[in-house]
C-alpha cells in the first residue's frame, strides 16, 4: 500500500517537469523573437571539438558499460543518443550554404544511430524490469 508521502513524488515530479516544459516553450518564444539571425562566436572551433570529444567519450564509455553488462549502460546509451541529436541539430542549423550538404549527410548517420541507441536502451531496460519483477 502506498503512503501519502510515497505518492507525493509521483505527483510533484511530473507536475514540476510539465511546468518547466511550459516555461521552456515561453523562453524559446522570447528567444525566437529577440535573437539575431547571425552571431559571431568566439572559440567556435573549441566548441565543436569539445562536443565531438564528448561524443567520443560517451560512445567509448557506453561500449565499455555494455561489454560489462553494467546496469548503467542503458542510461548512458540514452545520453549518447541525446548528444547525437544535439550534434545533428547544431550541425544542420549552423551550417552555411557551402557546408549544409555535409551536415545533412552527417545527420543521416547520426539520427539513425541515436534511434538505435535509444531503442536498445528502452528494450534493455524493459527486459531487465520484466526479469526483475
ChimeraX commands (.cxc) that place a marker at each C-alpha (Angstrom):
marker #1 position 0.00,0.00,0.00 radius 0.5
marker #1 position 1.35,3.41,-0.86 radius 0.5
marker #1 position 1.59,6.13,1.75 radius 0.5
marker #1 position 0.75,9.79,1.05 radius 0.5
marker #1 position 4.46,10.67,1.38 radius 0.5
marker #1 position 5.39,7.99,-1.17 radius 0.5
marker #1 position 2.83,9.26,-3.68 radius 0.5
marker #1 position 3.99,12.89,-3.39 radius 0.5
marker #1 position 6.95,12.43,-5.82 radius 0.5
marker #1 position 4.62,10.59,-8.22 radius 0.5
marker #1 position 2.53,13.78,-8.43 radius 0.5
marker #1 position 5.06,16.54,-7.79 radius 0.5
marker #1 position 7.77,15.42,-10.19 radius 0.5
marker #1 position 5.56,15.19,-13.29 radius 0.5
marker #1 position 3.87,18.48,-12.39 radius 0.5
marker #1 position 7.25,20.19,-11.94 radius 0.5
marker #1 position 8.54,18.77,-15.22 radius 0.5
marker #1 position 5.39,19.92,-17.02 radius 0.5
marker #1 position 5.76,23.41,-15.57 radius 0.5
marker #1 position 9.40,23.53,-16.68 radius 0.5
marker #1 position 8.36,22.43,-20.19 radius 0.5
marker #1 position 5.81,25.27,-20.37 radius 0.5
marker #1 position 8.44,27.72,-19.15 radius 0.5
marker #1 position 10.91,26.48,-21.77 radius 0.5
marker #1 position 8.30,26.97,-24.51 radius 0.5
marker #1 position 7.78,30.54,-23.35 radius 0.5
marker #1 position 11.54,31.13,-23.22 radius 0.5
marker #1 position 12.00,29.66,-26.72 radius 0.5
marker #1 position 9.32,32.04,-27.98 radius 0.5
marker #1 position 11.16,35.01,-26.47 radius 0.5
marker #1 position 14.45,33.86,-27.98 radius 0.5
marker #1 position 12.84,33.29,-31.37 radius 0.5
marker #1 position 11.57,36.86,-31.39 radius 0.5
marker #1 position 14.65,38.60,-30.00 radius 0.5
marker #1 position 17.81,36.79,-31.14 radius 0.5
marker #1 position 19.56,37.99,-34.27 radius 0.5
marker #1 position 19.80,35.62,-37.24 radius 0.5
marker #1 position 23.60,35.57,-37.08 radius 0.5
marker #1 position 26.18,35.71,-34.34 radius 0.5
marker #1 position 29.98,35.76,-34.45 radius 0.5
marker #1 position 31.16,33.24,-31.86 radius 0.5
marker #1 position 34.50,33.24,-30.07 radius 0.5
marker #1 position 36.26,29.87,-29.73 radius 0.5
marker #1 position 33.97,28.30,-32.38 radius 0.5
marker #1 position 36.44,25.51,-33.08 radius 0.5
marker #1 position 36.84,24.72,-29.39 radius 0.5
marker #1 position 33.07,24.36,-29.03 radius 0.5
marker #1 position 32.80,21.85,-31.91 radius 0.5
marker #1 position 35.94,19.91,-31.00 radius 0.5
marker #1 position 34.73,19.74,-27.39 radius 0.5
marker #1 position 31.34,18.38,-28.43 radius 0.5
marker #1 position 32.92,15.75,-30.68 radius 0.5
marker #1 position 35.35,14.73,-27.92 radius 0.5
marker #1 position 32.42,14.44,-25.52 radius 0.5
marker #1 position 30.62,12.24,-28.05 radius 0.5
marker #1 position 33.73,10.06,-28.40 radius 0.5
marker #1 position 33.84,9.69,-24.63 radius 0.5
marker #1 position 30.15,8.85,-24.46 radius 0.5
marker #1 position 30.48,6.20,-27.17 radius 0.5
marker #1 position 33.57,4.66,-25.55 radius 0.5
marker #1 position 32.04,4.62,-22.07 radius 0.5
marker #1 position 28.71,3.27,-23.33 radius 0.5
marker #1 position 30.52,0.49,-25.18 radius 0.5
marker #1 position 32.57,-0.34,-22.10 radius 0.5
marker #1 position 29.45,-0.47,-19.89 radius 0.5
marker #1 position 27.58,-2.61,-22.43 radius 0.5
marker #1 position 30.54,-5.02,-22.58 radius 0.5
marker #1 position 30.49,-5.30,-18.78 radius 0.5
marker #1 position 26.67,-5.68,-18.83 radius 0.5
marker #1 position 26.55,-2.81,-16.37 radius 0.5
marker #1 position 23.03,-1.70,-15.40 radius 0.5
marker #1 position 24.05,1.92,-16.10 radius 0.5
marker #1 position 24.61,1.17,-19.81 radius 0.5
marker #1 position 21.05,1.96,-20.98 radius 0.5
marker #1 position 21.10,5.35,-19.26 radius 0.5
marker #1 position 24.42,6.25,-20.84 radius 0.5
marker #1 position 23.17,4.99,-24.21 radius 0.5
marker #1 position 20.26,7.45,-23.90 radius 0.5
marker #1 position 22.69,10.24,-23.00 radius 0.5
marker #1 position 24.78,9.35,-26.06 radius 0.5
marker #1 position 21.67,9.35,-28.26 radius 0.5
marker #1 position 20.69,12.76,-26.90 radius 0.5
marker #1 position 24.17,14.17,-27.59 radius 0.5
marker #1 position 23.97,12.80,-31.15 radius 0.5
marker #1 position 20.62,14.54,-31.66 radius 0.5
marker #1 position 22.07,17.80,-30.36 radius 0.5
marker #1 position 25.12,17.44,-32.61 radius 0.5
marker #1 position 22.97,16.79,-35.68 radius 0.5
marker #1 position 20.70,19.72,-34.85 radius 0.5
marker #1 position 23.53,22.21,-34.37 radius 0.5
marker #1 position 25.48,20.89,-37.37 radius 0.5
marker #1 position 22.47,21.47,-39.63 radius 0.5
marker #1 position 21.17,24.66,-38.06 radius 0.5
marker #1 position 24.54,26.43,-38.01 radius 0.5
marker #1 position 25.88,25.22,-41.36 radius 0.5
marker #1 position 26.48,27.79,-44.06 radius 0.5
marker #1 position 25.35,27.16,-47.62 radius 0.5
marker #1 position 28.64,25.50,-48.53 radius 0.5
marker #1 position 28.52,23.13,-45.53 radius 0.5
marker #1 position 24.82,22.24,-45.46 radius 0.5
marker #1 position 25.04,19.12,-47.66 radius 0.5
marker #1 position 27.82,17.70,-45.48 radius 0.5
marker #1 position 25.87,18.48,-42.31 radius 0.5
marker #1 position 22.75,16.75,-43.65 radius 0.5
marker #1 position 24.84,13.73,-44.69 radius 0.5
marker #1 position 26.30,13.53,-41.18 radius 0.5
marker #1 position 22.81,13.84,-39.70 radius 0.5
marker #1 position 21.68,10.95,-41.89 radius 0.5
marker #1 position 24.18,8.82,-39.95 radius 0.5
marker #1 position 23.74,10.42,-36.52 radius 0.5
marker #1 position 19.94,10.26,-36.37 radius 0.5
marker #1 position 19.64,6.51,-37.08 radius 0.5
marker #1 position 22.49,5.87,-34.64 radius 0.5
marker #1 position 20.65,7.87,-31.98 radius 0.5
marker #1 position 17.44,5.94,-32.68 radius 0.5
marker #1 position 19.29,2.62,-32.44 radius 0.5
marker #1 position 20.91,3.58,-29.13 radius 0.5
marker #1 position 17.62,4.82,-27.66 radius 0.5
marker #1 position 15.76,1.73,-28.88 radius 0.5
marker #1 position 18.38,-0.58,-27.40 radius 0.5
marker #1 position 18.25,1.31,-24.09 radius 0.5
marker #1 position 14.46,1.08,-23.86 radius 0.5
marker #1 position 14.36,-2.62,-24.80 radius 0.5
marker #1 position 17.14,-3.47,-22.37 radius 0.5
marker #1 position 15.54,-1.55,-19.52 radius 0.5
marker #1 position 12.15,-3.17,-20.11 radius 0.5
marker #1 position 13.74,-6.62,-20.34 radius 0.5
marker #1 position 15.55,-6.04,-17.04 radius 0.5
marker #1 position 12.35,-4.81,-15.37 radius 0.5
marker #1 position 10.47,-7.91,-16.59 radius 0.5
marker #1 position 13.20,-10.26,-15.35 radius 0.5
marker #1 position 13.49,-8.43,-12.02 radius 0.5
marker #1 position 9.72,-8.35,-11.38 radius 0.5
marker link #1:1,2 radius 0.2
marker link #1:2,3 radius 0.2
marker link #1:3,4 radius 0.2
marker link #1:4,5 radius 0.2
marker link #1:5,6 radius 0.2
marker link #1:6,7 radius 0.2
marker link #1:7,8 radius 0.2
marker link #1:8,9 radius 0.2
marker link #1:9,10 radius 0.2
marker link #1:10,11 radius 0.2
marker link #1:11,12 radius 0.2
marker link #1:12,13 radius 0.2
marker link #1:13,14 radius 0.2
marker link #1:14,15 radius 0.2
marker link #1:15,16 radius 0.2
marker link #1:16,17 radius 0.2
marker link #1:17,18 radius 0.2
marker link #1:18,19 radius 0.2
marker link #1:19,20 radius 0.2
marker link #1:20,21 radius 0.2
marker link #1:21,22 radius 0.2
marker link #1:22,23 radius 0.2
marker link #1:23,24 radius 0.2
marker link #1:24,25 radius 0.2
marker link #1:25,26 radius 0.2
marker link #1:26,27 radius 0.2
marker link #1:27,28 radius 0.2
marker link #1:28,29 radius 0.2
marker link #1:29,30 radius 0.2
marker link #1:30,31 radius 0.2
marker link #1:31,32 radius 0.2
marker link #1:32,33 radius 0.2
marker link #1:33,34 radius 0.2
marker link #1:34,35 radius 0.2
marker link #1:35,36 radius 0.2
marker link #1:36,37 radius 0.2
marker link #1:37,38 radius 0.2
marker link #1:38,39 radius 0.2
marker link #1:39,40 radius 0.2
marker link #1:40,41 radius 0.2
marker link #1:41,42 radius 0.2
marker link #1:42,43 radius 0.2
marker link #1:43,44 radius 0.2
marker link #1:44,45 radius 0.2
marker link #1:45,46 radius 0.2
marker link #1:46,47 radius 0.2
marker link #1:47,48 radius 0.2
marker link #1:48,49 radius 0.2
marker link #1:49,50 radius 0.2
marker link #1:50,51 radius 0.2
marker link #1:51,52 radius 0.2
marker link #1:52,53 radius 0.2
marker link #1:53,54 radius 0.2
marker link #1:54,55 radius 0.2
marker link #1:55,56 radius 0.2
marker link #1:56,57 radius 0.2
marker link #1:57,58 radius 0.2
marker link #1:58,59 radius 0.2
marker link #1:59,60 radius 0.2
marker link #1:60,61 radius 0.2
marker link #1:61,62 radius 0.2
marker link #1:62,63 radius 0.2
marker link #1:63,64 radius 0.2
marker link #1:64,65 radius 0.2
marker link #1:65,66 radius 0.2
marker link #1:66,67 radius 0.2
marker link #1:67,68 radius 0.2
marker link #1:68,69 radius 0.2
marker link #1:69,70 radius 0.2
marker link #1:70,71 radius 0.2
marker link #1:71,72 radius 0.2
marker link #1:72,73 radius 0.2
marker link #1:73,74 radius 0.2
marker link #1:74,75 radius 0.2
marker link #1:75,76 radius 0.2
marker link #1:76,77 radius 0.2
marker link #1:77,78 radius 0.2
marker link #1:78,79 radius 0.2
marker link #1:79,80 radius 0.2
marker link #1:80,81 radius 0.2
marker link #1:81,82 radius 0.2
marker link #1:82,83 radius 0.2
marker link #1:83,84 radius 0.2
marker link #1:84,85 radius 0.2
marker link #1:85,86 radius 0.2
marker link #1:86,87 radius 0.2
marker link #1:87,88 radius 0.2
marker link #1:88,89 radius 0.2
marker link #1:89,90 radius 0.2
marker link #1:90,91 radius 0.2
marker link #1:91,92 radius 0.2
marker link #1:92,93 radius 0.2
marker link #1:93,94 radius 0.2
marker link #1:94,95 radius 0.2
marker link #1:95,96 radius 0.2
marker link #1:96,97 radius 0.2
marker link #1:97,98 radius 0.2
marker link #1:98,99 radius 0.2
marker link #1:99,100 radius 0.2
marker link #1:100,101 radius 0.2
marker link #1:101,102 radius 0.2
marker link #1:102,103 radius 0.2
marker link #1:103,104 radius 0.2
marker link #1:104,105 radius 0.2
marker link #1:105,106 radius 0.2
marker link #1:106,107 radius 0.2
marker link #1:107,108 radius 0.2
marker link #1:108,109 radius 0.2
marker link #1:109,110 radius 0.2
marker link #1:110,111 radius 0.2
marker link #1:111,112 radius 0.2
marker link #1:112,113 radius 0.2
marker link #1:113,114 radius 0.2
marker link #1:114,115 radius 0.2
marker link #1:115,116 radius 0.2
marker link #1:116,117 radius 0.2
marker link #1:117,118 radius 0.2
marker link #1:118,119 radius 0.2
marker link #1:119,120 radius 0.2
marker link #1:120,121 radius 0.2
marker link #1:121,122 radius 0.2
marker link #1:122,123 radius 0.2
marker link #1:123,124 radius 0.2
marker link #1:124,125 radius 0.2
marker link #1:125,126 radius 0.2
marker link #1:126,127 radius 0.2
marker link #1:127,128 radius 0.2
marker link #1:128,129 radius 0.2
marker link #1:129,130 radius 0.2
marker link #1:130,131 radius 0.2
marker link #1:131,132 radius 0.2
marker link #1:132,133 radius 0.2
view
